[in-house]
Amino acid sequence: MDGALGKMAGAHEGIVSGTAGFESTTALATVRASWEKRLTAVRDECRALRPQLLTVAKDIGEVDEQYRVSFSQLAVRQDPKP
């Protein structure tokens, strides 16, 4: 999200001075502030969830490995027939 916020800030550089006096400049600033607030909230929530998501990913990987080992022990190995 930091990348999106940075790109948005960069895209808006100079707009205020280049569009002074236009009503749309005020509307654009309002919309930008709204998006910054939303993106910041999403970024913060993702950061807060990161430890739990990493734990779940690790747990799932371990369960997958346990099942792989269990199923490999069930497989009957036979020599190929000519």
C-alpha positions as CSV (number, residue, x, y, z in Angstrom):
1,M,0.0,0.0,0.0
2,D,2.9,2.3,0.6
3,G,3.6,2.1,-3.1
4,A,0.1,3.1,-4.0
5,L,0.2,6.0,-1.6
6,G,3.5,7.1,-3.0
7,K,2.4,6.9,-6.6
8,M,-0.8,8.8,-5.8
9,A,1.2,11.6,-4.0
10,G,3.6,11.8,-7.0
11,A,0.7,12.0,-9.5
12,H,-0.8,14.9,-7.5
13,E,2.4,17.0,-7.2
14,G,2.0,20.4,-8.6
15,I,-1.8,20.0,-9.2
16,V,-2.8,22.7,-6.7
17,S,-0.4,25.3,-8.2
18,G,-1.3,24.3,-11.7
19,T,-5.0,24.5,-11.2
20,A,-5.4,27.4,-8.8
21,G,-8.9,28.8,-8.9
22,F,-10.7,25.7,-10.4
23,E,-13.5,24.2,-8.3
24,S,-12.4,20.8,-9.4
25,T,-9.1,21.2,-7.6
26,T,-11.0,21.2,-4.3
27,A,-13.0,18.2,-5.3
28,L,-9.9,16.4,-6.3
29,A,-8.3,17.1,-3.0
30,T,-11.3,15.7,-1.2
31,V,-11.3,12.6,-3.2
32,R,-7.5,12.2,-2.8
33,A,-7.8,12.5,1.0
34,S,-10.6,9.9,1.1
35,W,-8.5,7.4,-0.9
36,E,-5.4,8.1,1.3
37,K,-7.5,7.3,4.3
38,R,-8.8,4.1,2.8
39,L,-5.5,2.9,1.5
40,T,-3.8,3.7,4.9
41,A,-6.5,1.7,6.7
42,V,-6.0,-1.3,4.3
43,R,-2.3,-1.1,4.8
44,D,-2.6,-1.0,8.5
45,E,-5.0,-3.9,8.6
46,C,-2.8,-6.0,6.4
47,R,0.2,-5.3,8.6
48,A,-1.8,-6.3,11.7
49,L,-2.9,-9.5,10.1
50,R,0.5,-10.5,8.8
51,P,1.7,-12.5,11.8
52,Q,-1.5,-14.6,11.9
53,L,-1.4,-15.2,8.1
54,L,2.2,-16.3,8.2
55,T,1.3,-18.7,11.0
56,V,-1.6,-20.2,9.1
57,A,0.6,-20.6,6.0
58,K,3.3,-22.4,8.0
59,D,0.7,-24.6,9.7
60,I,-0.9,-25.5,6.3
61,G,2.5,-26.3,4.9
62,E,3.3,-28.7,7.8
63,V,-0.1,-30.4,7.5
64,D,0.5,-30.8,3.7
65,E,3.9,-32.4,4.4
66,Q,2.4,-34.8,7.0
67,Y,-0.3,-35.9,4.5
68,R,2.3,-36.3,1.8
69,V,4.4,-38.6,4.1
70,S,1.3,-40.5,5.2
71,F,0.1,-41.1,1.7
72,S,3.5,-42.1,0.4
73,Q,3.6,-44.9,3.0
74,L,0.3,-46.2,1.6
75,A,1.6,-46.4,-1.9
76,V,2.4,-50.0,-2.9
77,R,5.6,-50.1,-4.9
78,Q,5.7,-52.7,-7.7
79,D,8.3,-53.4,-10.3
80,P,7.1,-52.6,-13.8
81,K,5.9,-55.6,-15.7
82,P,7.4,-56.2,-19.1
